[in-house]
Amino acid sequence: MALIEPPIWNSAHREIKYRYTYPSQTYFSSGDDGNGKLVLVIGAAVSQEVSVGQRVVIESGINAGSHSITSVTTATAPSFGSITLDADYVGGGSGYFIPLSNVNVELWAGYESGHPGNADIPLSKIADIVGVPALETYADIKVQGFLKSLFKKIESPRIGVDFRMSSPFYLVIDGTTYSTRYCLNGVFESASLNNFDNDFEILNARTPIFFENGKTIYSMLTGRTADDRGRHILNVVTANGDSTIGGVGFDAVETTFTIA
């Protein structure tokens, strides 16, 4: 199994997708079940995992195609098991097949206990998701709808670090915890957003997110380097018209911006 993860930064109002790809298994030989149907001879461990009705894909060779298992003969090492498919027997040989099944996923989001952001978005499991394989050999798991729920409440911006504007999230699959990613309450395209994954890079340099009391509030991504708070968003303010900005970093305009 391999998991293709989304970028580091993501917008909760755009697609955020994981792709779970299923591993291939070896069949050592193939034959006729006596009724003209294809039988694959497989390893003992695999025979314990597959079941009647499960779909398998043979990606190449004379038996290539998507098939369903009609019977299973289980085995324990060093014996071999076998599976019978709803495919007509064409010829023998060995090769690879991919058994497909639904995958159970936990989506966790928020800040851990002890983190300063925990008061705003406490860490919790926000969804149990079932990934269903497509006609291909993977299951796409889309999480943006669940992550949007973290930002239901509209609040005025907090100058300085604002943990309410973004949140870490990760998946747990079969007891394995995958890499932490981050989502923010916005509509930026991920491809563009990750170009700003740099300490004090101005996220909304050309289009400020907030205007308040005659001041313009700009938001920045920060925490890429050694910051024990992890990645987060920092809001800075300037009086309207004080500067001309075009996607430059905070270090280049620090005399113009102030952080309360």
Contacts in CASP RR format, 6 or more apart in sequence:
PFRMAT RR
TARGET T0000
AUTHOR 0000-0000-0000
METHOD contacts of the structure
MODEL  1
MALIEPPIWNSAHREIKYRYTYPSQTYFSSGDDGNGKLVLVIGAAVSQEV
SVGQRVVIESGINAGSHSITSVTTATAPSFGSITLDADYVGGGSGYFIPL
SNVNVELWAGYESGHPGNADIPLSKIADIVGVPALETYADIKVQGFLKSL
FKKIESPRIGVDFRMSSPFYLVIDGTTYSTRYCLNGVFESASLNNFDNDF
EILNARTPIFFENGKTIYSMLTGRTADDRGRHILNVVTANGDSTIGGVGF
DAVETTFTIA
1 20 0 8 1.000
1 21 0 8 1.000
1 22 0 8 1.000
1 23 0 8 1.000
2 20 0 8 1.000
2 21 0 8 1.000
2 23 0 8 1.000
3 18 0 8 1.000
3 19 0 8 1.000
3 20 0 8 1.000
3 21 0 8 1.000
3 171 0 8 1.000
3 173 0 8 1.000
3 178 0 8 1.000
4 18 0 8 1.000
4 19 0 8 1.000
4 21 0 8 1.000
5 18 0 8 1.000
5 178 0 8 1.000
5 179 0 8 1.000
5 181 0 8 1.000
6 16 0 8 1.000
6 17 0 8 1.000
6 18 0 8 1.000
6 181 0 8 1.000
6 190 0 8 1.000
7 181 0 8 1.000
7 190 0 8 1.000
7 191 0 8 1.000
7 193 0 8 1.000
7 194 0 8 1.000
8 181 0 8 1.000
8 182 0 8 1.000
8 194 0 8 1.000
8 197 0 8 1.000
8 231 0 8 1.000
9 181 0 8 1.000
9 182 0 8 1.000
9 183 0 8 1.000
9 184 0 8 1.000
9 190 0 8 1.000
9 193 0 8 1.000
9 194 0 8 1.000
9 196 0 8 1.000
9 197 0 8 1.000
9 221 0 8 1.000
9 231 0 8 1.000
10 16 0 8 1.000
10 144 0 8 1.000
10 147 0 8 1.000
10 181 0 8 1.000
10 182 0 8 1.000
10 183 0 8 1.000
10 184 0 8 1.000
10 190 0 8 1.000
10 193 0 8 1.000
11 144 0 8 1.000
11 183 0 8 1.000
11 184 0 8 1.000
11 186 0 8 1.000
11 187 0 8 1.000
11 188 0 8 1.000
11 189 0 8 1.000
11 190 0 8 1.000
11 193 0 8 1.000
12 144 0 8 1.000
12 145 0 8 1.000
12 147 0 8 1.000
12 148 0 8 1.000
12 150 0 8 1.000
12 151 0 8 1.000
12 183 0 8 1.000
12 184 0 8 1.000
12 185 0 8 1.000
12 186 0 8 1.000
13 144 0 8 1.000
13 148 0 8 1.000
13 185 0 8 1.000
13 186 0 8 1.000
13 187 0 8 1.000
14 144 0 8 1.000
14 187 0 8 1.000
14 188 0 8 1.000
14 189 0 8 1.000
14 190 0 8 1.000
15 142 0 8 1.000
15 144 0 8 1.000
16 142 0 8 1.000
16 143 0 8 1.000
16 144 0 8 1.000
16 147 0 8 1.000
16 181 0 8 1.000
16 183 0 8 1.000
16 190 0 8 1.000
17 140 0 8 1.000
17 141 0 8 1.000
17 142 0 8 1.000
17 143 0 8 1.000
18 105 0 8 1.000
18 140 0 8 1.000
18 141 0 8 1.000
18 142 0 8 1.000
18 143 0 8 1.000
18 171 0 8 1.000
19 138 0 8 1.000
19 139 0 8 1.000
19 140 0 8 1.000
19 141 0 8 1.000
20 103 0 8 1.000
20 105 0 8 1.000
20 131 0 8 1.000
20 138 0 8 1.000
20 139 0 8 1.000
20 140 0 8 1.000
20 141 0 8 1.000
20 173 0 8 1.000
21 137 0 8 1.000
21 138 0 8 1.000
22 98 0 8 1.000
22 99 0 8 1.000
22 100 0 8 1.000
22 133 0 8 1.000
22 137 0 8 1.000
22 138 0 8 1.000
22 139 0 8 1.000
23 98 0 8 1.000
24 59 0 8 1.000
24 96 0 8 1.000
24 97 0 8 1.000
24 98 0 8 1.000
25 42 0 8 1.000
25 43 0 8 1.000
25 46 0 8 1.000
25 96 0 8 1.000
25 97 0 8 1.000
25 98 0 8 1.000
25 99 0 8 1.000
26 42 0 8 1.000
26 43 0 8 1.000
26 94 0 8 1.000
26 95 0 8 1.000
26 96 0 8 1.000
27 40 0 8 1.000
27 41 0 8 1.000
27 42 0 8 1.000
27 94 0 8 1.000
27 95 0 8 1.000
27 96 0 8 1.000
27 97 0 8 1.000
28 41 0 8 1.000
28 42 0 8 1.000
28 43 0 8 1.000
28 80 0 8 1.000
28 94 0 8 1.000
29 40 0 8 1.000
29 41 0 8 1.000
29 92 0 8 1.000
29 93 0 8 1.000
29 94 0 8 1.000
30 38 0 8 1.000
30 39 0 8 1.000
30 40 0 8 1.000
30 41 0 8 1.000
30 63 0 8 1.000
30 89 0 8 1.000
30 91 0 8 1.000
30 92 0 8 1.000
30 93 0 8 1.000
30 94 0 8 1.000
31 38 0 8 1.000
31 39 0 8 1.000
31 40 0 8 1.000
31 41 0 8 1.000
31 89 0 8 1.000
31 91 0 8 1.000
31 92 0 8 1.000
32 38 0 8 1.000
32 39 0 8 1.000
32 89 0 8 1.000
33 39 0 8 1.000
33 84 0 8 1.000
33 89 0 8 1.000
36 88 0 8 1.000
36 89 0 8 1.000
37 70 0 8 1.000
37 84 0 8 1.000
37 85 0 8 1.000
37 86 0 8 1.000
37 87 0 8 1.000
37 88 0 8 1.000
37 89 0 8 1.000
38 63 0 8 1.000
38 67 0 8 1.000
38 84 0 8 1.000
38 85 0 8 1.000
38 87 0 8 1.000
38 88 0 8 1.000
38 89 0 8 1.000
38 90 0 8 1.000
39 82 0 8 1.000
39 83 0 8 1.000
39 84 0 8 1.000
39 85 0 8 1.000
39 89 0 8 1.000
40 82 0 8 1.000
40 83 0 8 1.000
40 85 0 8 1.000
40 97 0 8 1.000
41 80 0 8 1.000
41 81 0 8 1.000
41 82 0 8 1.000
42 50 0 8 1.000
42 80 0 8 1.000
42 81 0 8 1.000
42 82 0 8 1.000
42 83 0 8 1.000
42 97 0 8 1.000
43 75 0 8 1.000
43 80 0 8 1.000
43 81 0 8 1.000
44 74 0 8 1.000
44 75 0 8 1.000
44 76 0 8 1.000
44 77 0 8 1.000
44 78 0 8 1.000
44 79 0 8 1.000
44 80 0 8 1.000
44 81 0 8 1.000
45 77 0 8 1.000
46 81 0 8 1.000
46 99 0 8 1.000
47 72 0 8 1.000
47 73 0 8 1.000
47 74 0 8 1.000
47 75 0 8 1.000
47 80 0 8 1.000
47 81 0 8 1.000
47 82 0 8 1.000
47 83 0 8 1.000
48 74 0 8 1.000
48 76 0 8 1.000
49 99 0 8 1.000
50 56 0 8 1.000
50 69 0 8 1.000
50 72 0 8 1.000
50 83 0 8 1.000
50 99 0 8 1.000
51 69 0 8 1.000
51 72 0 8 1.000
52 69 0 8 1.000
52 70 0 8 1.000
52 71 0 8 1.000
52 72 0 8 1.000
53 68 0 8 1.000
53 69 0 8 1.000
53 70 0 8 1.000
54 68 0 8 1.000
54 69 0 8 1.000
54 99 0 8 1.000
54 100 0 8 1.000
54 101 0 8 1.000
55 66 0 8 1.000
55 67 0 8 1.000
55 68 0 8 1.000
55 69 0 8 1.000
55 99 0 8 1.000
55 100 0 8 1.000
55 133 0 8 1.000
56 66 0 8 1.000
56 67 0 8 1.000
56 68 0 8 1.000
56 69 0 8 1.000
56 83 0 8 1.000
56 85 0 8 1.000
56 97 0 8 1.000
56 98 0 8 1.000
56 99 0 8 1.000
56 100 0 8 1.000
57 65 0 8 1.000
57 66 0 8 1.000
57 67 0 8 1.000
57 97 0 8 1.000
57 98 0 8 1.000
57 100 0 8 1.000
57 137 0 8 1.000
58 64 0 8 1.000
58 65 0 8 1.000
58 67 0 8 1.000
58 95 0 8 1.000
58 96 0 8 1.000
58 97 0 8 1.000
58 98 0 8 1.000
59 65 0 8 1.000
59 96 0 8 1.000
59 97 0 8 1.000
59 98 0 8 1.000
59 137 0 8 1.000
60 95 0 8 1.000
60 96 0 8 1.000
61 95 0 8 1.000
62 90 0 8 1.000
62 91 0 8 1.000
62 92 0 8 1.000
63 87 0 8 1.000
63 90 0 8 1.000
63 91 0 8 1.000
63 92 0 8 1.000
65 87 0 8 1.000
66 135 0 8 1.000
67 85 0 8 1.000
67 86 0 8 1.000
67 87 0 8 1.000
68 85 0 8 1.000
68 86 0 8 1.000
69 83 0 8 1.000
69 84 0 8 1.000
69 85 0 8 1.000
69 86 0 8 1.000
70 84 0 8 1.000
70 85 0 8 1.000
70 86 0 8 1.000
71 83 0 8 1.000
71 84 0 8 1.000
72 81 0 8 1.000
72 82 0 8 1.000
72 83 0 8 1.000
72 84 0 8 1.000
73 81 0 8 1.000
73 82 0 8 1.000
73 83 0 8 1.000
74 81 0 8 1.000
75 81 0 8 1.000
98 137 0 8 1.000
100 133 0 8 1.000
100 137 0 8 1.000
101 133 0 8 1.000
102 130 0 8 1.000
102 131 0 8 1.000
102 132 0 8 1.000
102 133 0 8 1.000
102 139 0 8 1.000
103 130 0 8 1.000
103 131 0 8 1.000
103 139 0 8 1.000
103 141 0 8 1.000
103 173 0 8 1.000
104 128 0 8 1.000
104 129 0 8 1.000
104 130 0 8 1.000
104 131 0 8 1.000
104 173 0 8 1.000
104 174 0 8 1.000
105 128 0 8 1.000
105 129 0 8 1.000
105 130 0 8 1.000
105 131 0 8 1.000
105 141 0 8 1.000
105 171 0 8 1.000
105 172 0 8 1.000
105 173 0 8 1.000
106 125 0 8 1.000
106 127 0 8 1.000
106 128 0 8 1.000
106 129 0 8 1.000
106 171 0 8 1.000
106 172 0 8 1.000
106 173 0 8 1.000
107 125 0 8 1.000
107 126 0 8 1.000
107 127 0 8 1.000
107 128 0 8 1.000
107 129 0 8 1.000
107 143 0 8 1.000
107 146 0 8 1.000
107 147 0 8 1.000
107 169 0 8 1.000
107 171 0 8 1.000
108 123 0 8 1.000
108 124 0 8 1.000
108 125 0 8 1.000
108 126 0 8 1.000
108 169 0 8 1.000
108 170 0 8 1.000
108 171 0 8 1.000
108 172 0 8 1.000
109 121 0 8 1.000
109 123 0 8 1.000
109 124 0 8 1.000
109 126 0 8 1.000
109 146 0 8 1.000
109 147 0 8 1.000
109 150 0 8 1.000
109 167 0 8 1.000
109 168 0 8 1.000
109 169 0 8 1.000
109 170 0 8 1.000
109 183 0 8 1.000
110 117 0 8 1.000
110 118 0 8 1.000
110 121 0 8 1.000
110 122 0 8 1.000
110 123 0 8 1.000
110 124 0 8 1.000
110 150 0 8 1.000
110 167 0 8 1.000
110 168 0 8 1.000
110 169 0 8 1.000
111 117 0 8 1.000
111 118 0 8 1.000
111 120 0 8 1.000
111 121 0 8 1.000
111 122 0 8 1.000
111 123 0 8 1.000
111 163 0 8 1.000
111 167 0 8 1.000
111 168 0 8 1.000
112 118 0 8 1.000
112 123 0 8 1.000
113 122 0 8 1.000
113 123 0 8 1.000
115 229 0 8 1.000
116 161 0 8 1.000
116 163 0 8 1.000
116 229 0 8 1.000
117 163 0 8 1.000
117 229 0 8 1.000
120 163 0 8 1.000
120 164 0 8 1.000
121 150 0 8 1.000
121 163 0 8 1.000
121 164 0 8 1.000
121 167 0 8 1.000
126 146 0 8 1.000
126 147 0 8 1.000
126 149 0 8 1.000
126 150 0 8 1.000
127 143 0 8 1.000
127 146 0 8 1.000
129 141 0 8 1.000
129 143 0 8 1.000
129 146 0 8 1.000
131 139 0 8 1.000
131 140 0 8 1.000
131 141 0 8 1.000
132 139 0 8 1.000
133 139 0 8 1.000
134 140 0 8 1.000
141 171 0 8 1.000
143 169 0 8 1.000
143 171 0 8 1.000
144 183 0 8 1.000
147 167 0 8 1.000
147 169 0 8 1.000
147 183 0 8 1.000
150 167 0 8 1.000
150 183 0 8 1.000
150 185 0 8 1.000
151 164 0 8 1.000
151 185 0 8 1.000
155 164 0 8 1.000
156 210 0 8 1.000
156 212 0 8 1.000
157 165 0 8 1.000
157 209 0 8 1.000
157 210 0 8 1.000
157 212 0 8 1.000
157 217 0 8 1.000
157 219 0 8 1.000
157 235 0 8 1.000
158 164 0 8 1.000
158 235 0 8 1.000
159 217 0 8 1.000
159 235 0 8 1.000
159 236 0 8 1.000
159 237 0 8 1.000
159 259 0 8 1.000
159 260 0 8 1.000
160 234 0 8 1.000
160 235 0 8 1.000
160 236 0 8 1.000
160 259 0 8 1.000
160 260 0 8 1.000
161 229 0 8 1.000
161 232 0 8 1.000
161 233 0 8 1.000
161 234 0 8 1.000
161 235 0 8 1.000
162 219 0 8 1.000
162 232 0 8 1.000
162 233 0 8 1.000
162 234 0 8 1.000
162 235 0 8 1.000
163 232 0 8 1.000
163 233 0 8 1.000
165 184 0 8 1.000
165 185 0 8 1.000
165 219 0 8 1.000
165 233 0 8 1.000
165 235 0 8 1.000
166 182 0 8 1.000
166 183 0 8 1.000
166 184 0 8 1.000
166 185 0 8 1.000
166 231 0 8 1.000
166 232 0 8 1.000
166 233 0 8 1.000
167 182 0 8 1.000
167 183 0 8 1.000
167 184 0 8 1.000
168 180 0 8 1.000
168 181 0 8 1.000
168 182 0 8 1.000
168 230 0 8 1.000
168 231 0 8 1.000
169 180 0 8 1.000
169 181 0 8 1.000
169 182 0 8 1.000
169 183 0 8 1.000
170 177 0 8 1.000
170 178 0 8 1.000
170 179 0 8 1.000
170 180 0 8 1.000
170 181 0 8 1.000
171 177 0 8 1.000
171 178 0 8 1.000
172 178 0 8 1.000
182 231 0 8 1.000
184 193 0 8 1.000
184 233 0 8 1.000
188 203 0 8 1.000
193 203 0 8 1.000
196 202 0 8 1.000
196 203 0 8 1.000
196 221 0 8 1.000
197 221 0 8 1.000
197 224 0 8 1.000
197 231 0 8 1.000
198 221 0 8 1.000
198 224 0 8 1.000
198 249 0 8 1.000
199 222 0 8 1.000
199 223 0 8 1.000
199 224 0 8 1.000
199 225 0 8 1.000
199 250 0 8 1.000
200 220 0 8 1.000
200 222 0 8 1.000
200 234 0 8 1.000
200 249 0 8 1.000
200 250 0 8 1.000
200 251 0 8 1.000
201 220 0 8 1.000
201 221 0 8 1.000
201 222 0 8 1.000
201 247 0 8 1.000
201 249 0 8 1.000
201 250 0 8 1.000
202 218 0 8 1.000
202 219 0 8 1.000
202 220 0 8 1.000
202 245 0 8 1.000
202 246 0 8 1.000
202 247 0 8 1.000
202 248 0 8 1.000
202 249 0 8 1.000
202 250 0 8 1.000
202 253 0 8 1.000
203 218 0 8 1.000
203 219 0 8 1.000
203 220 0 8 1.000
203 221 0 8 1.000
203 233 0 8 1.000
204 218 0 8 1.000
204 219 0 8 1.000
205 218 0 8 1.000
205 245 0 8 1.000
205 246 0 8 1.000
205 247 0 8 1.000
205 248 0 8 1.000
205 249 0 8 1.000
206 245 0 8 1.000
206 246 0 8 1.000
206 247 0 8 1.000
208 216 0 8 1.000
208 217 0 8 1.000
208 218 0 8 1.000
209 217 0 8 1.000
209 218 0 8 1.000
209 219 0 8 1.000
210 216 0 8 1.000
210 217 0 8 1.000
210 219 0 8 1.000
210 235 0 8 1.000
211 217 0 8 1.000
211 240 0 8 1.000
212 237 0 8 1.000
214 239 0 8 1.000
214 240 0 8 1.000
215 237 0 8 1.000
215 238 0 8 1.000
215 239 0 8 1.000
215 240 0 8 1.000
216 237 0 8 1.000
216 238 0 8 1.000
216 239 0 8 1.000
216 240 0 8 1.000
216 241 0 8 1.000
217 235 0 8 1.000
217 236 0 8 1.000
217 237 0 8 1.000
218 235 0 8 1.000
218 236 0 8 1.000
218 237 0 8 1.000
218 238 0 8 1.000
218 245 0 8 1.000
218 257 0 8 1.000
219 233 0 8 1.000
219 234 0 8 1.000
219 235 0 8 1.000
220 233 0 8 1.000
220 234 0 8 1.000
220 235 0 8 1.000
220 236 0 8 1.000
220 249 0 8 1.000
220 250 0 8 1.000
221 231 0 8 1.000
221 232 0 8 1.000
221 233 0 8 1.000
221 234 0 8 1.000
222 231 0 8 1.000
222 232 0 8 1.000
222 233 0 8 1.000
222 234 0 8 1.000
223 229 0 8 1.000
223 230 0 8 1.000
223 231 0 8 1.000
223 232 0 8 1.000
224 231 0 8 1.000
234 259 0 8 1.000
236 250 0 8 1.000
236 257 0 8 1.000
236 258 0 8 1.000
236 259 0 8 1.000
237 257 0 8 1.000
237 258 0 8 1.000
237 259 0 8 1.000
237 260 0 8 1.000
238 256 0 8 1.000
238 257 0 8 1.000
238 258 0 8 1.000
242 256 0 8 1.000
243 253 0 8 1.000
243 256 0 8 1.000
243 257 0 8 1.000
245 253 0 8 1.000
250 257 0 8 1.000
END
